């Protein structure tokens, strides 16, 4: 899923436009707001969301392929408990 812009919250600061390493965003000069110019080029890095000063103006959801890769890399390294232990009281 590509990144989404919540235009009800966007203040037109250009943070997403200026910081996206994939140049995903275009800029609408007439309306003074960003738009998603190349949705298939999104790296899902999250920089646009991190740089945006307005909470929930940028929505980013990782696609299932990313979660599969995360699971392969990290979950497989976790060791399973050999037996259940109740926590000690006190």
URVENBEL-V126697 format. One record per residue. N is the residue number from 0. RES is the residue in three letters. D_FIRST is the distance of its C-alpha to the first C-alpha in Angstrom with 1 decimal. Layout:
N_RES_D_FIRST / N_RES_D_FIRST
//
This chain:
0_UNK_0.0 / 1_UNK_3.8 / 2_UNK_6.6 / 3_UNK_8.7 / 4_UNK_12.5 / 5_UNK_14.9 / 6_UNK_17.7 / 7_UNK_20.2 / 8_UNK_20.1 / 9_UNK_19.6 / 10_UNK_23.0 / 11_UNK_22.5 / 12_UNK_23.5 / 13_UNK_21.6 / 14_UNK_20.6 / 15_UNK_16.9 / 16_UNK_18.4 / 17_UNK_21.1 / 18_UNK_19.4 / 19_UNK_16.2 / 20_UNK_17.3 / 21_UNK_15.1 / 22_UNK_16.4 / 23_UNK_13.1 / 24_UNK_14.9 / 25_UNK_17.7 / 26_UNK_20.5 / 27_UNK_22.1 / 28_UNK_25.7 / 29_UNK_27.1 / 30_UNK_24.9 / 31_UNK_24.5 / 32_UNK_20.8 / 33_UNK_17.8 / 34_UNK_15.2 / 35_UNK_12.1 / 36_UNK_14.1 / 37_UNK_12.0 / 38_UNK_8.3 / 39_UNK_8.5 / 40_UNK_10.5 / 41_UNK_8.5 / 42_UNK_10.2 / 43_UNK_8.7 / 44_UNK_12.4 / 45_UNK_12.6 / 46_UNK_15.5 / 47_UNK_14.6 / 48_UNK_14.4 / 49_UNK_17.6 / 50_UNK_19.5 / 51_UNK_18.9 / 52_UNK_22.2 / 53_UNK_21.0 / 54_UNK_19.6 / 55_UNK_16.4 / 56_UNK_16.2 / 57_UNK_12.8 / 58_UNK_10.1 / 59_UNK_7.8 / 60_UNK_6.3 / 61_UNK_6.8 / 62_UNK_5.6 / 63_UNK_9.0 / 64_UNK_10.4 / 65_UNK_10.7 / 66_UNK_12.5 / 67_UNK_14.6 / 68_UNK_15.7 / 69_UNK_16.5 / 70_UNK_18.5 / 71_UNK_20.3 / 72_UNK_21.4 / 73_UNK_22.4 / 74_UNK_23.1 / 75_UNK_25.4 / 76_UNK_27.5 / 77_UNK_28.3 / 78_UNK_31.7 / 79_UNK_32.3 / 80_UNK_35.3 / 81_UNK_38.4 / 82_UNK_39.9 / 83_UNK_39.2 / 84_UNK_41.0 / 85_UNK_41.7 / 86_UNK_41.4 / 87_UNK_44.8 / 88_UNK_46.2 / 89_UNK_47.7
//
